[in-house]
Amino acid sequence: MSIRSAVVLGVLTLIPALACAQSHEHAHASDADPTSAGGAAAMGGPIVQTPHLKLTAMRAPDARDSARGAEILRGLREGIEPYRDYRKAIADGYRIFLPNLPMKVYHFTNYGRAIWEGRSFDARKPSSLLYERRPDGGYTLVGAMYVARKDATPDELNARVPLSLAQWHAHVNIWAPRARDPQRWRETVNGQMKFGPAGAISTKAECERENARFIPQVFGWMVHVSLDEGFEAQHAGGHKH
């Protein structure tokens, strides 16, 4: 399978899960269960480690990391400045992920750039732009997201965005119904969706008992950057740079 095909397959695999996760997230927005919050991680919600969301460990900061972080932020802001007009982003090949679902932050993703970014890194060229929806139906640019390969090592991620400044995250341990049973996406456990990135199923034994499919990781590693607040560090007691 080509890299492009793998990216497209990953998107198609996760869309039903994200759609269900979002509907349940809005129905239970006050729930404190971090597993429920995990489904919103890629949608701009709080990112905390859950059985379905893996975070990189924070490293001790040093002066070189701070200088490199400042350089990345300068490059990012310069590179995405033209996309304050969301229509320019669409014209340049960015596509809105799940545009019809109400979300805090919308991802506009350029899949060609995401494929390139899996092998290379340019702070000026993030694969996804992050927007908030305006009351008038338009979008306001609030940040961007970088990606890396699924099998990238901590040192490789650190070479892109220092692990002392931000935590990369990956969507892992996803359980999905068999292709012949799409109606099962609607199944719940105590009001929580059973399958997907916010699902109640979080062990291999449960997956086998449900006769479901196990997806070790969907997409590659990701890290969000806010235009206003910089890198997002989600560790306990963490701070933003």
N, C-alpha and C positions, 0 to 999 in steps of 0.2 A: 504494500500500500504506500502511495506517495505521501509526503509530508502534508501537502494541501488536502488530500483526501482524508487524512487522519484528523486534521483540524475541523473540516466540515462534519465528519462523523461525530466528533466530540460535541460539537454544537447541537446537532440533531438529537443526540442521545440525551443531552441535559435539558433541552427546552421543556419537555413535559414536566420534568421534576421541578424546574425553576418556576414554571407557571403555577403548579400546585403549591409549592413552597410559599410563593408570594400570597396566594389567596388565603392560606392558613395563617401566614404571618400577620396579615391585616385583621384577621378574625381574633387573633390572640396577641395583640401588640403589647399587652401589659405582662405577659408571661415572663418569668425570670429564667426559665429553662434555657441554658446556653445552647443546647442541641437545636432548639427551635430557632435561635438567633443565627445558627450556622448557615441556614439557607439563604439569608440575606447578605452574607459576607461579600459576595461579588457584586451586590447591588448597591453598595455604599453604606450599609448598616455597620454597627459595631462589629469588629472582628475579634473574636475570642476563640481559643482552641477548643474544639469539640471532637467527638469521635469522627466527624465528617470533615473537619477542617484542621489542617496541620500548619503550624507556624514554625519559622526558623528561630533558633535560640539567639538571644541578644548577645553581642560581644562587647567587651570593654571599649569605651571610646578612646580615641587618640586624636592628636592635632591633625594628622594627615587625613583621617576620615572626615573631619569637619571641613577641611579645605576642599576635599573631593566632593563632599555633599553640596557645598556652596556652588561648586562648578556645575554639578548636575542640575541644580535648581536654576541656575542662570541659563543653561542650555535648554532646559525644558520650557521655561517661560518665553524664551526667544522663539523656540520652535513652534509653540502652539498659539502664540499671539494672534495669527491670522484666523484661528478657529473660534475666537470670541463670537464670531458670526457663525452659528451652527450650520447655516446653509452652505457656507464654504466647506465645512467638514464633509457634508453629504456630497457636494460636488467633487470632492477629492477622494471619494471612495469609502468614507466611513459610513457604517450602517448601524441603525439604532437596534440594540438588543432588547427584545420584548417591549416594543414601544407602547403597546396597548394595556400594559399592566401598571397600576399606580405604584411608583417607587420613589424613594428619597433621592436616589442618584441614578441616572441612566448612563449606560455604557454605549458610546458610539465607537464601534470597532472596525478597523481596517484589517481584514483577514490576510491580505497580501503582505502588509507590513508586519503582522503577527508572525507569519511564517519566517520572514527575514529576521525578525527580532529573536527568534529561537536560536539563531546561529551567530548573530552580531548584536552590537549595542551602540546606539547613538542617543544620547540624552535628549536631543532635539526631535526625535522621531518615535514617540510612544505609540504603541499599537492601539490603545484605547484612549478616548477622551471622555471625561466625566462631566456630565451636565445635570443641573437641576431644572425641573420643569417650571415655567412661569405661568401665572394665571392667564396670560394672553395666548397660551399654547406654544410659545417659543421656548428656547432653552438658554440657560446661563452657564457658561463654562466655569467649572469649579476646580478642575484638576485633571489628572491623567493617570494611566496605569501602564507599567512596563511588564513584560512577560519574559520567561526563560523556559528552556526545555524541561520536560518532566523529570529527566534524569540528571539535571544540573546539581552539582555538589554545592555544599555550603560555601566553599572557597570560590566557586564560579559565580554564585549569587553575590557574594561579598565584593567580587571584582566589578560588578555592575553597580549595585547600590550597597554601600557598607552596612553590614549587619549590626553595627553599633548605632546606626541611625534609624533603621527601619526593620520591620519584620516582613519577610516574604510569606505568602500563604499559598496553600494548595488544597484543592477539593479532593478528598480521599474517601475510601470505604463507602462508595455509593452503591446502594442496593436498588435494583430496578426490576419490575415485573418482566416476565417473558414477553417477547414481541407479540405472541399470539393472544396476550391478555392485557391489552392497553387499558381496559376499564379498571384494572386494579390500581392505577395511579390515584384513584379517588378514595382508596381505603385509608382508614384512620385508626389510631389507638388512643383512646382517651382524649379525643379532639385534636391529636397531632397526626399529621400525615405519616403513613407507615413507611413509604419508600422515598427515595431521592435524597438531596443534599441537606434536608432538614428532617429526615425520616427517623422514626422511632427504632428502626432496625439498625443495629450498629455492631453486630458480631457475625462471623461467618456461620456459626451454628444456627442462628436465627434465620439467616439468608437461606440456608439449605432447607430448613424446616418450612419456609414459605415458598420453596421451589422458585426462588428469584435469581436474578443475575447479579454477580458481583463485579463492580467496576473499580479497580484499585485506585485509579486517579483519572479525573476528567480535566482536560486542559493541562497547561504547564504551570510553573510557579508564577505568581503575580505579586506586584507591590503597588499600592496606591500612593499618589503624591497629591497633596492639596496645594492649590495656588496660594492660598492665604496662610496655611500653617505648615507647609513643607511635608517632610516624611512622616508617615504614620507608624508610631511605635505602640503596639498593643500589649506589651508585657505589663504585668502587675506593677503598679507604681511608676509606670513609664511616663515619658514626656515626649513632646513633639519638637522636632527641630525645624 
